[in-house]
Amino acid sequence: MTPPATTEPRLQDKAIVKTIPLLPRGLVKRISAPYIAGESLDEAIATVRALAARGMGSTLDVLGEAISRRDEAIATRDAYLAAIEQMATLEEATPLVRNVSVKLTAVGLGIDDRLVHDNVAAIASAMAKIGGFVRIDMEDSPYTDATLELFRALRAEGHDNLGIVVQAYLKRTKADVEQLAAEGARVRVVKGIYVEPEAIAWRDMETINRNYVDLCRILAEAGCHAAYATHDDVLITGCLDLVDKLGLSPELYEFQMLLGVREGRRDDLVDQGHPMRVYVPFGAQWYEYSVRRLRENPRVAGHVARETITSWRRLLSGGRTS
Ligand SMILES: Cc1cc2nc3c(=O)[nH]c(=O)nc-3n(C[C@H](O)[C@H](O)[C@H](O)COP(=O)(O)OP(=O)(O)OC[C@H]3O[C@@H](n4cnc5c(N)ncnc54)[C@H](O)[C@@H]3O)c2cc1C
């Protein structure tokens, strides 16, 4: 299905979002099943290993954003530490499997600055001991400055196994990327998932896409490692052109996709020899994650609903694909 040319949700997507709170929990779980590795660490590790067996990296995300208490932030940190302990026992190649993504609001941002600092430092230190990497996800705009500040503070303290995310829909991002490039940061580039005010974010998809590829170019020309996190064919082609024109080696870039999304395109890129990392969310808070993501971006709800309908059709037609 061709994506709409604007980030404005379609009317049918908005209608789908309104029905989400009415859906039984079991149905939400079924709808989100392809996008979540499971509730337990064992299930997540099994997914990581299966991806590694097919030559793909992963980045584990412990579900637990939008928390409000210190003990919840500490519990999320401990879940990351448990995951890292488990990763240390895996025999698969280190860069493929020893990688996590952390949302700062899940480990204390918005509750206590010291708490979030110490929690991320603990996760980064544990990862450093096993040669692994920690990506700090980017959340909505009230947190952009605090997220960049903490990333820089931790790097200045010597945590050099940290990366950051930038959102191509934000008008400020080009300036942020120029600075991050000068600092030699490792950067994941995304369009951006949150609904942001028009004053600070572009809505027009062509502008966002142009900015996206431009950000990737700035990072590549500065010799910084960039992760092209997208399922959009226009952007994938734009990034492939960049890799080709600048002769980027696989040490300088990777593609990233969400678990369960556009697996065919993902596998094609891997077969063509491009590094690929899959975002693998897991944890007991799957319901909150699913509903939050679907509500936040009606276009995603639309994608999910359309993919679900396609799967049901496939099931009803006895597994034949059209
Ligand atoms: C690895 C990874 C990490 C991310 N981290 C962040 C982050 O830290 N902060 C942030 O704001 N955003 C993050 N995002 C989300 C990102 O900002 C986009 O919202 C998301 O990737 C959709 O944009 P797209 O570039 O894939 O293009 P789209 O045009 O939205 O999607 C292109 C096509 O991909 C398919 N598709 C896309 N999403 C889905 C889905 N959920 N289910 C089914 N099909 C889908 C559809 O076929 C669609 O037509 C991340 C995305 C990825 C892949």
Ligand as a Chemical Component Dictionary entry (heavy atoms), coordinates in Angstrom:
data_LIG
# 
_chem_comp.id                   LIG 
_chem_comp.type                 NON-POLYMER 
_chem_comp.pdbx_formal_charge   0 
_chem_comp.three_letter_code    LIG 
# 
loop_
_chem_comp_atom.comp_id 
_chem_comp_atom.atom_id 
_chem_comp_atom.alt_atom_id 
_chem_comp_atom.type_symbol 
_chem_comp_atom.charge 
_chem_comp_atom.model_Cartn_x 
_chem_comp_atom.model_Cartn_y 
_chem_comp_atom.model_Cartn_z 
_chem_comp_atom.pdbx_ordinal 
LIG C1  C1  C 0 14.201 0.650  14.694 1  
LIG C2  C2  C 0 13.280 1.812  14.878 2  
LIG C3  C3  C 0 13.441 2.627  15.993 3  
LIG C4  C4  C 0 12.613 3.747  16.169 4  
LIG N1  N1  N 0 12.850 4.595  17.216 5  
LIG C5  C5  C 0 12.131 5.734  17.315 6  
LIG C6  C6  C 0 12.419 6.699  18.325 7  
LIG O1  O1  O 0 13.333 6.543  19.148 8  
LIG N2  N2  N 0 11.657 7.824  18.356 9  
LIG C7  C7  C 0 10.646 8.064  17.468 10 
LIG O2  O2  O 0 10.006 9.114  17.524 11 
LIG N3  N3  N 0 10.340 7.139  16.516 12 
LIG C8  C8  C 0 11.038 5.999  16.423 13 
LIG N4  N4  N 0 10.738 5.098  15.438 14 
LIG C9  C9  C 0 9.482  5.252  14.653 15 
LIG C10 C10 C 0 9.669  6.148  13.437 16 
LIG O3  O3  O 0 9.778  7.483  13.856 17 
LIG C11 C11 C 0 8.467  6.036  12.469 18 
LIG O4  O4  O 0 7.303  6.452  13.109 19 
LIG C12 C12 C 0 8.219  4.647  11.938 20 
LIG O5  O5  O 0 9.421  4.040  11.579 21 
LIG C13 C13 C 0 7.332  4.717  10.688 22 
LIG O6  O6  O 0 7.957  5.515  9.698  23 
LIG P1  P1  P 0 8.619  4.905  8.370  24 
LIG O7  O7  O 0 9.871  5.664  8.095  25 
LIG O8  O8  O 0 8.782  3.445  8.529  26 
LIG O9  O9  O 0 7.606  5.314  7.219  27 
LIG P2  P2  P 0 6.043  5.066  7.042  28 
LIG O10 O10 O 0 5.674  5.818  5.811  29 
LIG O11 O11 O 0 5.285  5.371  8.285  30 
LIG O12 O12 O 0 5.971  3.536  6.779  31 
LIG C14 C14 C 0 6.361  2.964  5.523  32 
LIG C15 C15 C 0 5.624  1.649  5.351  33 
LIG O13 O13 O 0 6.052  0.738  6.373  34 
LIG C16 C16 C 0 4.964  0.010  6.901  35 
LIG N5  N5  N 0 4.844  0.303  8.343  36 
LIG C17 C17 C 0 5.433  1.310  9.020  37 
LIG N6  N6  N 0 5.184  1.216  10.360 38 
LIG C18 C18 C 0 4.414  0.103  10.521 39 
LIG C19 C19 C 0 3.844  -0.575 11.643 40 
LIG N7  N7  N 0 4.005  -0.146 12.896 41 
LIG N8  N8  N 0 3.114  -1.710 11.411 42 
LIG C20 C20 C 0 2.961  -2.182 10.166 43 
LIG N9  N9  N 0 3.488  -1.602 9.073  44 
LIG C21 C21 C 0 4.199  -0.476 9.234  45 
LIG C22 C22 C 0 3.753  0.407  6.116  46 
LIG O14 O14 O 0 3.614  -0.501 5.041  47 
LIG C23 C23 C 0 4.117  1.770  5.572  48 
LIG O15 O15 O 0 3.446  2.089  4.402  49 
LIG C24 C24 C 0 11.568 3.998  15.226 50 
LIG C25 C25 C 0 11.431 3.187  14.107 51 
LIG C26 C26 C 0 12.273 2.116  13.912 52 
LIG C27 C27 C 0 12.117 1.290  12.672 53 
# 
loop_
_chem_comp_bond.comp_id 
_chem_comp_bond.atom_id_1 
_chem_comp_bond.atom_id_2 
_chem_comp_bond.value_order 
_chem_comp_bond.pdbx_ordinal 
LIG C1  C2  SING 1  
LIG C2  C3  SING 2  
LIG C2  C26 DOUB 3  
LIG C3  C4  DOUB 4  
LIG C4  N1  SING 5  
LIG C4  C24 SING 6  
LIG N1  C5  DOUB 7  
LIG C5  C6  SING 8  
LIG C5  C8  SING 9  
LIG C6  O1  DOUB 10 
LIG C6  N2  SING 11 
LIG N2  C7  SING 12 
LIG C7  O2  DOUB 13 
LIG C7  N3  SING 14 
LIG N3  C8  DOUB 15 
LIG C8  N4  SING 16 
LIG N4  C9  SING 17 
LIG N4  C24 SING 18 
LIG C9  C10 SING 19 
LIG C10 O3  SING 20 
LIG C10 C11 SING 21 
LIG C11 O4  SING 22 
LIG C11 C12 SING 23 
LIG C12 O5  SING 24 
LIG C12 C13 SING 25 
LIG C13 O6  SING 26 
LIG O6  P1  SING 27 
LIG P1  O7  DOUB 28 
LIG P1  O8  SING 29 
LIG P1  O9  SING 30 
LIG O9  P2  SING 31 
LIG P2  O10 DOUB 32 
LIG P2  O11 SING 33 
LIG P2  O12 SING 34 
LIG O12 C14 SING 35 
LIG C14 C15 SING 36 
LIG C15 O13 SING 37 
LIG C15 C23 SING 38 
LIG O13 C16 SING 39 
LIG C16 N5  SING 40 
LIG C16 C22 SING 41 
LIG N5  C17 SING 42 
LIG N5  C21 SING 43 
LIG C17 N6  DOUB 44 
LIG N6  C18 SING 45 
LIG C18 C19 SING 46 
LIG C18 C21 DOUB 47 
LIG C19 N7  SING 48 
LIG C19 N8  DOUB 49 
LIG N8  C20 SING 50 
LIG C20 N9  DOUB 51 
LIG N9  C21 SING 52 
LIG C22 O14 SING 53 
LIG C22 C23 SING 54 
LIG C23 O15 SING 55 
LIG C24 C25 DOUB 56 
LIG C25 C26 SING 57 
LIG C26 C27 SING 58 
# 
